Amino acid sequence: MKKILNEILDFFSDEENLEISRYDPLHLGAMIVIILFGMSLIFWLLWALLVFGGGIQSKVVPFLQILFTSKTAENFGYVGYPYEMGVFEGWITNVVTFCFLILVILGIWHVFKQAEETGK
């Protein structure tokens, strides 16, 4: 009984025990915000890369056919940039997102590499 009473008194006391690690609510809130931001960033990147305008995967084969065969962009519905782009609708967003995704992956790789080097 005395042990339980001491634990209750320790819980409500103002003295801090350095052996017990406690979390600051600010750190917890910041962690939640950073995680939500990171998840939103990944969702936007993948959506813009794989869904917007049919995704980049639907533009690769027609682009390669234009480069290596006698087909032209008009065969795939391309009339002009601001008007009708056919299969290539949204290619600018797809390419910019692809480049940005590469930068994000390299940044994450760099952070993990630094953490590995400092952890040794």
N, C-alpha and C positions, 0 to 999 in steps of 0.2 A: 504494500500500500504506500509505503514511504517512497519507493522508487517511482511510482506513478505520480505522486504529488510533486516530486522533484522535477520530473519531466514537464509537468504542467507549468510549474514555476519558471523553469528554464525557457519554456516557449514564450511566456509573457514578460520575461525580464528584458531590460534594456542592454544588457551586456552581450557583446557579440563573441561567438565562439569561432576562432579562426580556422579550426579544423573542419567545420561544416561550411561547404561552399553554398552560397545563396545567390539566387539570380535576381538581377535588377529588373523591374518591370519595363524600364526603358529598353534594355537589351532584348527582352522578349518581344516587345512591340516592334522594334526595329527589325528583328529577325523575321517576324511575320510579314512585314511590309516588303522586305527584300525578297523573300520567297515568292510572294504574290507578284512582284514586279518581274522576277526572273521567269516565272511560269507564263506570265502574259507575254513577255518578250519571245520566249520559245514558241508559244502558240501563234503569235503574229508572224514570226519568221516562217514557220512551217506552213501556215495557211497561205501566205503570200507566195511561197515557193511552189507549193504543190496543188493549190486550189484556184487561186486567182487567175482568171482568163484561161482556164483549162490546165493550168500548171505548166511547169517547165518541161515535164516529161512528154507532153503532147507536141512540143515545138522542136524537140531535138531531131527526130527522124525527118520531118519536112525540111529543116535547115540543112541537114546532111545531104538530102536529096537535091537541094538547090545547089549545094557546093560541088557535088561529085557527079551529078547527072545533068541531062539537058533540060530539066524542069526549071521553071521560073517561079517567082513568088506569086505571080498571077494564077498559076495552077492551084494554089492553096487559098485563093480568095483574097489576096492582097491587092488593094486598089491604090491606097495612099495612106500616109500616116494618120492624119486626123480623122479620116472618113471611115474606110472599111479596111480592116487588117486581116480578116479571115482567121486562119489558124494562129497567126502571130499576135492576136489580141492580148494585150497585157505583157508582152515580152520584156518591156523596160522594167516593170515592177519585178518580174521573175529574175532578171539578171542582176538588178541592184540588190535584191534580197539574197540571191546566191552569194554575191560578193560580201555582203554584210554578215551572212551566216558563216562564211569562211573566217572572217575577222573575229567573230564571237568564239568560234571553235579554237582559233589560235590563241586568243586571249585566255580562255579557260585552260588550255594546255600550258600556257606560260605560268599561270597561277599555280597549277598543280606541280609543275616542274620546280618552281621556286620553293613551294612548301616541302617538296621531297628533299631538296638540297639543304634547306635550313633544318629539317628534321633529323638529318644524319649526324 
